Each structure stands twice: as C-alpha cells, then as structure tokens.
Amino acid sequence: KLAGTERGVTSPEATFSTCFGAPFLPLPAARYAEMLGEKIAQYEVQVFLVNTGWSGGPYGVGQRMKLSYTRAMVQAALQGELNTVETITDSVFGLHIPTRCPGVPDFVLQPRNTWDDKEKYDKKAQELAKQFIENFKRFTNVSEAIQKAGPSI
C-alpha cells in the first residue's frame, strides 16, 4: 500500500495478494501457481516482473518508477529484446535481472544501485524477504519447486 492512495496510510506497507481476484477463485492458490508453471513450460514463454512501484530509497527518499522506464521495459520484453540479455541473479529474491534494457539506464535495472545508502537497501530487502517467508507459511500442500522459488535469507 502506498501512502496517499488509501485513507490513513501514511507510509508504504508491504501487502501480499495471493492472486488478483482471489475471492472469485475457487481452487487453492497453490493449484493456480502449478497451472501457471505448467503453461509457462508448455508454451516455453519468458516471464518478466516489472517494477512499476517504488525505487531509489525508502518512502520519503525514493520515488515512483518513471513511466517512460516502465514502458521501455514492457516494450523490450514484448519484442524479445530481453530474452538474450545478460542477467544478474538477485541474492535475496533469486530474480534474474537484465543488465541492459533499451530506454532504461542500466543502474535503474538493479534495485540496489538506485539507493544511495546500500546498507539501508540490504536491510529493507532482508525485511521484505522475511515478511514474504512469514506470509508464505500459510500456504500448505505446495510443491517443493514452489517452496524453493521464494526469497532466501
């Protein structure tokens, strides 16, 4: 939740949504995760997670990701320009992050590099990973592959 988007929210709060539209999905969340994995494998597609949110520091220091960067990332993904680019694996979240994207400064692609205070970034990343891990405990009967896909601390 971002400050200013909801009444009473004065600083960002991490929220974990199982699935968009979860109240209308009759199956357990793990089943939808498995189905997604099956379709990704079946059709051999690339999947990209695009940061459309906060970058550059904690609330009050950082700022929203520039819309022009978001558009450039989506465009590059759709045109296949990110399929062969070199990536760096994030040590906490395990994401493979492209080192280059047309229309986006290289440093913007690496979240840690957008923060002036790298130690604060590391601390916040660890906090978020812990919150994710704690939230994930409520999911039972998930495959080992899904369990291993989360962050590591």
Contact map, one row per residue, 1 for C-alpha under 8 A:
111011001001111000000000000000000000000000000000000000000000000000000000000000000000000000000000000000000000000000000000000000000000000000000000000000000
111111001111100000000000000000000000000000000000000000000000000000000000000000000000000000000000000000000000000000000000000000000000000000000000000000000
111111001111000000000000000000000000000000000000000000000000000000000000000000000000000000000000000000000000000000000000000000000000000000000000000000000
011111101100000000000000000000000000000000000000000000000000000000000000000000000000000000000000000000000000000000000000000000000000000000000000000000000
111111101000000000000000000000000000000000000000000000000000000000000000000000000000000000000000000000000000000000000000000000000000000000000000000000000
111111111000000000000000000000000000000000000000000000000000000000000000000000000000000000000000000000000000000000000000000000000000000000000000000000000
000111111000000000000000000000000000000000000000000000000000000000000000000000000000000000000000000000000000000000000000000000000000000000000000000000000
000001111100000000000000000000000000000000000000000000000000000000000000000000000000000000000000000000000000000000000000000000000000000000000000000000000
111111111111000000000000000000000000000000000000000000000000000000000000000000000000000000000000000000000000000000000000000000000000000000000000000000000
011100011111000000000000000000000000000000000000000000000000000000000000000000000000000000000000000000000000000000000000000000000000000000000000000000000
011000001111100000000000000000000000000000000000000000000010000000000000000000000000000000000000000000000000000000000000000000000000000000000000000000000
111000001111110000000000000000000000000000000000000000000010000000000000000000000000000000000000000000000000000000000000000000000000000000000000000000000
110000000011111000000000000000000000000000000000000000000000000000000000000000000000000000000000000000000000000000000000000000000000000000000000000000000
100000000001111100000000000000000000000000000000000000000000000000000000000000000000000000000000000000000000000000000000000000010000000000000000000000000
100000000000111110000000000000000000000000000000000000000000000000000000000000000000000000000000000000000000000000000000000000000000000000000000000000000
000000000000011111000000000000000000000000000000000000000000000000000000000000000000000000000000000000000000000000000000000000000001001000000000000000000
000000000000001111110100000000000000000000000000000000000000000000000000000000000000000000000000000000000000000000000000000000000000000000000000000000000
000000000000000111110100000010000000000000000000000000000000000000000000000000000000000000000000000000000000000000000000000000000000000000000000000000000
000000000000000011111100000010000000000000000000000000000000000000000000000000000000000000000000000000000000000000000000000000000000000000000000000000000
000000000000000011111100000000000000000000000000000000000000000000000000000000000000000000000000000000000000000000000000000000000000000000000000000000000
000000000000000000111111100000000000000000000000000000000000000000000000000000000000000000000000000000000000000000000000000000000000000000000000000000000
000000000000000011111111100000000000000000000000000000000000000000000000000000000000000000000000000000000000000000000000000000000000000000000000000000000
000000000000000000001111110000000000000000000000000000000000000000000000000000000000000000000000000000000000000000000000000000000000000000000000000000000
000000000000000000001111110000000000000000000000000000000000000000000000000000000000000000000000000000000000000000000000000000000000000000000000000000000
000000000000000000001111111100000000000000000000000000000000000000000000000000000000000000000000000000000000000000000000000000000000000000000000000000000
000000000000000000000011111100000000000000000000000000000000000000000000000000000000000000000000000000000000000000000000000000000000000000000000000000000
000000000000000000000000111110110000000000000000000000000000000000000000000000000000000000000000000000000000000000000000000000000000000000000000000000000
000000000000000000000000111111110000000000000000000000000000000000000000000000000000000000000000000000000000000000000000000000000000000000000000000000000
000000000000000001100000001111111000000000000000000000000000000000000000000000000000000000000000000000000000000000000000000000000000000000100000000000000
000000000000000000000000000111111100000000000000000000000000000000000000000000000000000000000000000000000000000000000000000000000000000000101100000000000
000000000000000000000000001111111110000000000000000000000000000000000000000000000000000000000000000000000000000000000000000000000000000000000000000000000
000000000000000000000000001111111111000000000000000000000000000000000000000000000000000000000000000000000000000000000000000000000000000000000000000000000
000000000000000000000000000011111111100000000000000000000000000000000000000000000000000000000000000000000000000000000000000000000000000000000000010000000
000000000000000000000000000001111111110000000000000000000000000000000000000000000000000000000000000000000000000000000000000000000000000000000000000000000
000000000000000000000000000000111111111000000000000000000000000000000000000000000000000000000000000000000000000000000000000000000000000000000000000000000
000000000000000000000000000000011111111100000000000000000000000000000000000000000000000000000000000000000000000000000000000000000000000000000000000000000
000000000000000000000000000000001111111110000000000000000000000000000000000000000000000000000000000000000000000000000000000000000000000000000000000000000
000000000000000000000000000000000111111111000000000000000000000000000000000000000000000000000000000000000000000000000000000000000000000000000000000000000
000000000000000000000000000000000011111111110000000000000000000000000000000000000000000000000000000000000000000000000000000000000000000000000000000000000
000000000000000000000000000000000001111111111110000000000000000000000000000000000000000000000000000000000000000000000000000000000000000000000000000000000
000000000000000000000000000000000000111111111000000000000000000000000000000000000000000000000000000000000000000000000000000000000000000000000000000000000
000000000000000000000000000000000000011111110000000000000000000000000000000000000000000000000000000000000000000000000000000000000000000000000000000000000
000000000000000000000000000000000000001111111000000000000000000000000000000000000000000000000000000000000000000000000000000000000000000000000000000000000
000000000000000000000000000000000000001111111100000000000000000000000000000000000000000000000000000000000000000000000000000000000000000000000000000000000
000000000000000000000000000000000000000110111110000000000000000000000000000000000000000000000000000000000000000000000000000000000000000000000000000000000
000000000000000000000000000000000000000100011111000000000000000000000000000000000010000000000000000000000000000000000000000000000000000000000000000000000
000000000000000000000000000000000000000100001111100000000000000000000000000000000000000000000000000000000000000000000000000000000000000000000000000000000
000000000000000000000000000000000000000000000111110000000000000000000000000010000000000000000000000000000000000000000000000000000000000000000000000000000
000000000000000000000000000000000000000000000011111000000000000000000000000000000000000000000000000000000000000000000000000000000000000000000000000000000
000000000000000000000000000000000000000000000001111100000000000000000100110000000000000000000000000000000000000000000000000000000000000000000000000000000
000000000000000000000000000000000000000000000000111111000000000010000100000000000000000000000000000000000000000000000000000000000000000000000000000000000
000000000000000000000000000000000000000000000000011111000000000111100100000000000000000000000000000000000000000000000000000000000000000000000000000000000
000000000000000000000000000000000000000000000000001111100000000110000000000000000000000000000000000000000000000000000000000000000000000000000000000000000
000000000000000000000000000000000000000000000000001111111000011110000000000000000000000000000000000000000000000000000000000000000000000000000000000000000
000000000000000000000000000000000000000000000000000011111100011110000000000000000000000000000000000000000000001001100000000000000000000000000000000000000
000000000000000000000000000000000000000000000000000001111100111000000000000000000000000000000000000000000000001111110000000000000000000000000000000000000
000000000000000000000000000000000000000000000000000001111111111000000000000000000000000000000000000000000000000001111000100000000000000000000000000000000
000000000000000000000000000000000000000000000000000000111111110000000000000000000000000000000000000000000000000000000000000000000000000000000000000000000
000000000011000000000000000000000000000000000000000000001111111000000000000000000000000000000000000000000000000000000000000000000000000000000000000000000
000000000000000000000000000000000000000000000000000000001111111000000000000000000000000000000000000000000000000000000000000000000000000000000000000000000
000000000000000000000000000000000000000000000000000000011111111000000000000000000000000000000000000000000000000000000000000000000000000000000000000000000
000000000000000000000000000000000000000000000000000001111111111100000000000000000000000000000000000000000000000000100000000000000000000000000000000000000
000000000000000000000000000000000000000000000000000001111011111110000000000000000000000000000000000000000000000000000000000000000000000000000000000000000
000000000000000000000000000000000000000000000000000111100000011111000000000000000000000000000000000000000000000000000000000000000000000000000000000000000
000000000000000000000000000000000000000000000000001111100000001111101100000000000000000000000000000000000000000000000000000000000000000000000000000000000
000000000000000000000000000000000000000000000000000100000000000111111100000000000000000000000000000000000000000000000000000000000000000000000000000000000
000000000000000000000000000000000000000000000000000100000000000011111110000000000000000000000000000000000000000000000000000000000000000000000000000000000
000000000000000000000000000000000000000000000000000000000000000001111111000000000000000000000000000000100000000000000000000000000000000000000000000000000
000000000000000000000000000000000000000000000000000000000000000011111111100000000000000000000000000000110000000000000000000000000000000000000000000000000
000000000000000000000000000000000000000000000000011100000000000011111111110000000000000000000000000000000000000000000000000000000000000000000000000000000
000000000000000000000000000000000000000000000000000000000000000000111111111000000000000000000000000000000000000000000000000000000000000000000000000000000
000000000000000000000000000000000000000000000000000000000000000000011111111100000000000000000000000011110000000000000000000000000000000000000000000000000
000000000000000000000000000000000000000000000000010000000000000000001111111110000000000000000000000011110000000000000000000000000000000000000000000000000
000000000000000000000000000000000000000000000000010000000000000000000111111111000000000000000000000000000000000000000000000000000000000000000000000000000
000000000000000000000000000000000000000000000000000000000000000000000011111111100000000000000000000000000000000000000000000000000000000000000000000000000
000000000000000000000000000000000000000000000000000000000000000000000001111111111100000000000000000011000000000000000000000000000000000000000000000000000
000000000000000000000000000000000000000000000001000000000000000000000000111111111110000000000000000000000000000000000000000000000000000000000000000000000
000000000000000000000000000000000000000000000000000000000000000000000000011111111000000000000000000000000000000000000000000000000000000000000000000000000
000000000000000000000000000000000000000000000000000000000000000000000000001111111000000000000000000000000000000000000000000000000000000000000000000000000
000000000000000000000000000000000000000000000000000000000000000000000000000111111110000000000000000000000000000000000000000000000000000000000000000000000
000000000000000000000000000000000000000000000000000000000000000000000000000111111111100000000000000010000000000000000000000000000000000000000000000000000
000000000000000000000000000000000000000000000000000000000000000000000000000110011111100000000000010010000000000000000000000000000000000000000000000000000
000000000000000000000000000000000000000000000100000000000000000000000000000010011111100000000000000000000000000000000000000000000000000000000000000000000
000000000000000000000000000000000000000000000000000000000000000000000000000000001111110000000000000000000000000000000000000000000000000000000000000000000
000000000000000000000000000000000000000000000000000000000000000000000000000000001111111000000000011100000000000000000000000000000000000000000000000000000
000000000000000000000000000000000000000000000000000000000000000000000000000000000001111100000000011100000000000000000000000000000000000000000000000000000
000000000000000000000000000000000000000000000000000000000000000000000000000000000000111110000001111000000000000000000000000000000000000000000000000000000
000000000000000000000000000000000000000000000000000000000000000000000000000000000000011111000001111000000000000000000000000000000000000000000000000000000
000000000000000000000000000000000000000000000000000000000000000000000000000000000000001111100111100000000000000000000000000000000000000000000000000000000
000000000000000000000000000000000000000000000000000000000000000000000000000000000000000111111111100000000000000000000000000000000000000000000000000000000
000000000000000000000000000000000000000000000000000000000000000000000000000000000000000011111100000000000000000000000000000000000000000000000000000000010
000000000000000000000000000000000000000000000000000000000000000000000000000000000000000001111100000000000000000000000000000011001000000000000000000000111
000000000000000000000000000000000000000000000000000000000000000000000000000000000000000001111110000000000000000000000000000000001000000000000000000001110
000000000000000000000000000000000000000000000000000000000000000000000000000000000000000011111111000000000000000000000000000000000000000000000000000011110
000000000000000000000000000000000000000000000000000000000000000000000000000000000000000011001111100000000000000000000000000000000000000000000000000000000
000000000000000000000000000000000000000000000000000000000000000000000000000000000000001111000111110000000000000000000000000000000000000000000000000000000
000000000000000000000000000000000000000000000000000000000000000000000000000000000000001111000011111000000000110000000000000000000000000000000000000000000
000000000000000000000000000000000000000000000000000000000000000000000000000000000100111100000001111110000000100000000000000000000000000000000000000000000
000000000000000000000000000000000000000000000000000000000000000000000000000000000000111100000000111110000100110000000000000000000000000000000000000000000
000000000000000000000000000000000000000000000000000000000000000000000000000000000000110000000000011111011100100000000000000000000000000000000000000000000
000000000000000000000000000000000000000000000000000000000000000000000001100100001100000000000000011111111100100000000000000000000000000000000000000000000
000000000000000000000000000000000000000000000000000000000000000000000001100100000000000000000000000111110000000000000000000000000000000000000000000000000
000000000000000000000000000000000000000000000000000000000000000000011001100000000000000000000000000011111000000000000000000000000000000000000000000000000
000000000000000000000000000000000000000000000000000000000000000000001001100000000000000000000000000111111101100000000000000000000000000000000000000000000
000000000000000000000000000000000000000000000000000000000000000000000000000000000000000000000000000110111111100000000000000000000000000000000000000000000
000000000000000000000000000000000000000000000000000000000000000000000000000000000000000000000000001110011111110000000000000000000000000000000000000000000
000000000000000000000000000000000000000000000000000000000000000000000000000000000000000000000000000000001111111011000000000000000000000000000000000000000
000000000000000000000000000000000000000000000000000000000000000000000000000000000000000000000000000000011111111011000000000000000000000000000000000000000
000000000000000000000000000000000000000000000000000000000000000000000000000000000000000000000000111110011111111000000000000000000000000000000000000000000
000000000000000000000000000000000000000000000000000000000000000000000000000000000000000000000000101000000111111111000000000000000000000000000000000000000
000000000000000000000000000000000000000000000000000000110000000000000000000000000000000000000000000000000011111111100000000000000000000000000000000000000
000000000000000000000000000000000000000000000000000000010000000000000000000000000000000000000000000000000000011111100100110000000000000000000000000000000
000000000000000000000000000000000000000000000000000000010000000000000000000000000000000000000000000000000011011111110100000000000000000000000000000000000
000000000000000000000000000000000000000000000000000000111000000000000000000000000000000000000000000000000011011111110000000000000000000000000000000000000
000000000000000000000000000000000000000000000000000000111000010000000000000000000000000000000000000000000000001111111100100000000000000000000000000000000
000000000000000000000000000000000000000000000000000000011000000000000000000000000000000000000000000000000000000011111100000000000000000000000000000000000
000000000000000000000000000000000000000000000000000000001000000000000000000000000000000000000000000000000000000000111111100000000000000000000000000000000
000000000000000000000000000000000000000000000000000000000000000000000000000000000000000000000000000000000000000110111111110000000000000000000000000000000
000000000000000000000000000000000000000000000000000000000000000000000000000000000000000000000000000000000000000000001111111000000000000000000000000000000
000000000000000000000000000000000000000000000000000000000000000000000000000000000000000000000000000000000000000000001111111100000000000000000000000000000
000000000000000000000000000000000000000000000000000000001000000000000000000000000000000000000000000000000000000100101111111110000000000000000000000000000
000000000000000000000000000000000000000000000000000000000000000000000000000000000000000000000000000000000000000100000111111111000000000000000000000000000
000000000000000000000000000000000000000000000000000000000000000000000000000000000000000000000000000000000000000000000011111111100000000000000000000000000
000000000000000000000000000000000000000000000000000000000000000000000000000000000000000000000000000000000000000000000001111111110000000000000000000000000
000000000000000000000000000000000000000000000000000000000000000000000000000000000000000000010000000000000000000000000000111111111000000000000000000000000
000000000000000000000000000000000000000000000000000000000000000000000000000000000000000000010000000000000000000000000000011111111100000000000000000000001
000000000000000000000000000000000000000000000000000000000000000000000000000000000000000000000000000000000000000000000000001111111110000000000000000000000
000000000000010000000000000000000000000000000000000000000000000000000000000000000000000000000000000000000000000000000000000111111111000000000000000000000
000000000000000000000000000000000000000000000000000000000000000000000000000000000000000000011000000000000000000000000000000011111111100000000000000000111
000000000000000000000000000000000000000000000000000000000000000000000000000000000000000000000000000000000000000000000000000001111111110000000000000000001
000000000000000000000000000000000000000000000000000000000000000000000000000000000000000000000000000000000000000000000000000000111111111000000000000000000
000000000000000100000000000000000000000000000000000000000000000000000000000000000000000000000000000000000000000000000000000000011111111100000000000001100
000000000000000000000000000000000000000000000000000000000000000000000000000000000000000000000000000000000000000000000000000000001111111110000000000001100
000000000000000000000000000000000000000000000000000000000000000000000000000000000000000000000000000000000000000000000000000000000111111111000000000000000
000000000000000100000000000000000000000000000000000000000000000000000000000000000000000000000000000000000000000000000000000000000011111111000000000000000
000000000000000000000000000000000000000000000000000000000000000000000000000000000000000000000000000000000000000000000000000000000001111111100000000000000
000000000000000000000000000000000000000000000000000000000000000000000000000000000000000000000000000000000000000000000000000000000000111111110000000000000
000000000000000000000000000000000000000000000000000000000000000000000000000000000000000000000000000000000000000000000000000000000000011111110000000000000
000000000000000000000000000011000000000000000000000000000000000000000000000000000000000000000000000000000000000000000000000000000000000111111100000000000
000000000000000000000000000000000000000000000000000000000000000000000000000000000000000000000000000000000000000000000000000000000000000011111100000000000
000000000000000000000000000001000000000000000000000000000000000000000000000000000000000000000000000000000000000000000000000000000000000000111110000000000
000000000000000000000000000001000000000000000000000000000000000000000000000000000000000000000000000000000000000000000000000000000000000000111111011000000
000000000000000000000000000000000000000000000000000000000000000000000000000000000000000000000000000000000000000000000000000000000000000000001111111000000
000000000000000000000000000000000000000000000000000000000000000000000000000000000000000000000000000000000000000000000000000000000000000000000111111100000
000000000000000000000000000000000000000000000000000000000000000000000000000000000000000000000000000000000000000000000000000000000000000000000011111110000
000000000000000000000000000000001000000000000000000000000000000000000000000000000000000000000000000000000000000000000000000000000000000000000111111111000
000000000000000000000000000000000000000000000000000000000000000000000000000000000000000000000000000000000000000000000000000000000000000000000111111111000
000000000000000000000000000000000000000000000000000000000000000000000000000000000000000000000000000000000000000000000000000000000000000000000001111111000
000000000000000000000000000000000000000000000000000000000000000000000000000000000000000000000100000000000000000000000000000000000000000000000000111111100
000000000000000000000000000000000000000000000000000000000000000000000000000000000000000000001100000000000000000000000000000000000001100000000000011111110
000000000000000000000000000000000000000000000000000000000000000000000000000000000000000000011100000000000000000000000000000000001001100000000000000011111
000000000000000000000000000000000000000000000000000000000000000000000000000000000000000000111100000000000000000000000000000000001000000000000000000001111
000000000000000000000000000000000000000000000000000000000000000000000000000000000000000000010000000000000000000000000000000001001100000000000000000000111
